[in-house]
Amino acid sequence: MVTTMKTMKKQLVRGLLFLVCVCTIHTAYAKTKYDIPPLTEDLRKQWLTLNHYKHTWRGNYQNEINNEDYFLAVTGQIDPYEEYLAFVNVLQRYRTDKNKEDAATICRFPARTTLLIPHLKWFKKKHRPKCKEFNKLNNLKKIKSISLLFASGYFDSPSSYFGHALLKFNYTDDVLNQKALDASLNYGADVTDSEGSPFYILNGLTGGYQANYKRNNNFIHSHHYTNTQIRDLWEYKLSLTPAQIRYIVEHSWELRNAQFSYYFLNDNCAHRIIKLVEMATGKNLSKTHGFWLLPVQLTQHLQQQGLIGEETYIPSLKTTFTEKYRQLSKEEQKQFIRFFDETPQIQEAYAQTLSAKLLFLILNQLDLQVAKLTISKKDEEALNNLNRQRAVILGAMLKRPAAQLERPSFKKKEGTTLLNNKPSSVIQAGTIHRKKTTGALLRYQIANNDLLTQRLPGQEISRFIMGAAEVEVQKGNISPHKVTLIDIANINTNPLPSRLTKEYSWSINIDYTARNLTCTKCKTFGIESKLGKAARLNDSLAVYGLTGGRLHHKRTDHHRYVSLEAETGGVWDINTTTKLKAGVDISVDPIKGNPEYLTHGTLALDITKNKDIRLHIENNGHTTAATALLGLYFN
């Protein structure tokens, strides 16, 4: 009996020891086993979006990111699940042994980590490594908002005609270094200065350039656009939640090493910048009716989705100079102009007699000229002369007491918002009348920027059409009336006398068109270019004159393959909703002569932001033709 009791005790002890061992092993195993969460439908969609995967019609995946070294898995560029497993494995290893290499990978992908933490039982916020570089360069807790910056276009770079978009991170006032040194996110193509224009355009249209996101100093960005490229800026604070702000900051950090193909029309700065906001908010912001997305469309899309907050207008150096110059009295303008007419020996003494207001304006004008030389090919002699004159003005300023150096004020014009501008494309329908016959005219135009469109503040009278087509219906017959491939015109005006500025007006177009509305059988395909000058008579009226030529296939017996072209006209802003353009065109065959004259006029009446009426009439000396079109503008 005693022996039996001892045996039972031994067995009980052994059993308890075995149970303790089992529990210990289970606990240890449980601590080292990290379950991989399944890719639920919601998590899968977020993972695909965050990592830029696209589902193709073949049933597989392709990625918008071109460089394979961005991904962790060997097949990560085309297999989102393998990339998912690779990143989860990194988290597992780091959770176990705190490996520095795994910590660096996690710090490289902060948005991925934030996405997965709610789905992991074994990896929480407290387990994240301390990412010193990310925290130092982003200071995420101090970012109070994000703004969209829009820079107006300028005509020295074909890719910028419709403007440029970038993001700005707004820090709290107590983070001065961060606010000044590292606050902008840009996106652009890697283009070398050696690229010739034909290759530049071809590569831009076909995705021949690589592009990436770049973090930079916001002061440098703003100064570059307003004072170097002479472009106005608009800043829009976006209505984003803290989680959405975090998403944009973290994911933009991930994309520092990502390379994309750049397409000028539909995968450009506008698309990639708005894509980050779209991914963070879940709102469809990049949707467009065509195969293009213009930067100016972004503000309209954001406004429609209720994401636009406060708007701030930042005028360019040219805008502020022009406005300040126009505020001068007639006598002050004469004194301003006289400085540039004097010889170098007299300029130094004359500068001492000028007011601080004029000294600042002369310095602004010299800075403008320096910027233009910097944008275009440098003329060393002209640059040295400008710098000499800048030294004269700065010397005169240094001799003045600080209290006397008050800058002239800048009065912001009304209507400087982008939000009231028309959408990017237009369909026009109406009637055409000539020679006692009346027909229908239908027109579709990509980008509504023409000489009668409402202009941005500081923007010259300009036209930029990337494509347009007109068809005419006459007695049941449908015929192409005009097909435009590209049509650019820049009517450069300047408040200064022409001898003080080398700004020219110019135009270039490639199209299939008739000489005028009165002629139905003289359509040709050709290239036309003109150069001239323009002047603004007052704030609402500008006049211009252009001369050049056109190469085309044979028109009629009246015109062969080359014609000399000239036009003169004016654009009158009658009021904020009504504009008038009128002029005379001359076309001459250089061999036969026989000049043709065409007088014409167009009245544009804005009904709403999305609708207008265009009335056009022209006469070639024998016949009159007229059109009336109702336009519907849309994105």
CORPE-V835225 format. One line per field, one symbol per residue. ss: DSSP state (H for helix, E for strand, - for the rest). phi: phi as a letter, one per 40 degrees, with the letter a starting at -180 (. if undefined). psi: psi as a letter, one per 40 degrees, with the letter a starting at -180 (. if undefined). A space follows every 10 residues. Layout:
ss: ???
phi: ???
psi: ???
This chain:
ss: -HHHHHHHHH HHHHHHHHHH HHHHHHHHHH HH-------- HHHHHHHHHH --EEE----- EEE----HHH ---------H HHHHHHHHHH HHHHHHH--H HHHHHHHH-H HHHHHHH--- ----HHH--- -HHHHHHH-H HHEEEEEEEE E------HHH ---EEEEEEE E----HHHHH H--EEEEEE- ------HHHH HHHHHH--EE EEEEEE-HHH HHHHHHHH-- --EEEEEE-- -HHHHHHHHH HHHHHHH--E EEE---E-HH HHHHHHHHHH H--------- ----HHHHHH HHHH---EEE EEEE--HHHH HHHHHH---H HHHHHHHHHH H--HHHHHHH H----HHHHH HHHHHHHHHH HHHHH----H HHHHHHHHHH HHHHHHHH-- -HHH------ ---------- ----EEEEEE EEEE--EEEE EEEEEE---- ---------- EEEEE-EEEE EEEE--EEEE EEEEEEEEEE E------HHH ----EEEEEE EEE------- ---EEEEEEE EEEEEEEE-- EEEEEEEEEE EE-------- -EEEEEEEEE EEE----EEE EEEEEEEEE- --EEEEEEEE EEEEEEEE-- EEEEEEEEE- ---EEEEEEE EEEE-
phi: .ccccccccc cccccccccc cccccccccc cbcbcccccc dccccccccc bgcbccccgb bbbccccccc cccdbccbbc cccccccccc ccccccbfcc ccccccccbc cdccccdccb cbbbdccccc cccccccbfd ccccabbcbb bccaccbdcb dbgababbcb ccccbccccc cabbbbaacc bcccccddcc cccccbgcbc bacbcacccc dcccccbbcf bcbbbbcccb cdccccdccc cccccdccbb cbbccbbbcc cccccccccc cgccbccacb cbacdccccc cccccgbcbc bbbbccdccc cdcccccccd ccccccccdc cccdccdccc cccccddccc cccccccccc ccccccccbc cccccccccc cccccccccc cdcccccccb ccccgccccc ccccbabbbi bbbafgbbbb bbbbbcgccb cbcdccdgcc cababciaab bbbbfgcbbc cabbcaabab ccbaccdccc abcbcaaaab abaccaccbb bbcacabbaa babbabcacb bbbaabbiab bacdcaccbc cbbcbaabaa bbccacbbbb baabbbbbcc ccgfcbbbca abbbbccbcb babbbbaaab gbbbbabbbb bbbab
psi: dddddddddd dddddddddd dddddddddd dehhihiigi dddddddddd efihhieeea iiiehdhded idideddegd dddddddddd ddddddefhd ddddddddgd dddddddeeh dehadeeiih gdddddedfd eehdihihhh hiiieehdee deaiiiihhh iieegddddd dgeihihiig hieehidddd dddddefeii iiihiihddd ddddddedef hiihhhhigi iddddddddd ddddedeihi hhhddegadd dddddddddd eeigeehida eihidddddd ddddefehbh hhhhiidddd dddddeeiid ddddddddde eiiddddddd ddeiiddddd dddddddddd dddddaihhd dddddddddd ddddddddei iddeghiiih hhiifeieee iiidiihhia ihhifeihai hhhhhhheha eeihiihehi hihhhehihh ihhhfehhih dhhhdihhhh ghiheiidee ifhiiiihih ihiididehe ffiihihiii iaiiihdade hiiihiiaih hiihcaedhb ehihiiiiai hhgdaeehih hiahihhhhe debgihhhii ihhhhhdade iihhhhiihe edihiiihhh hhii.
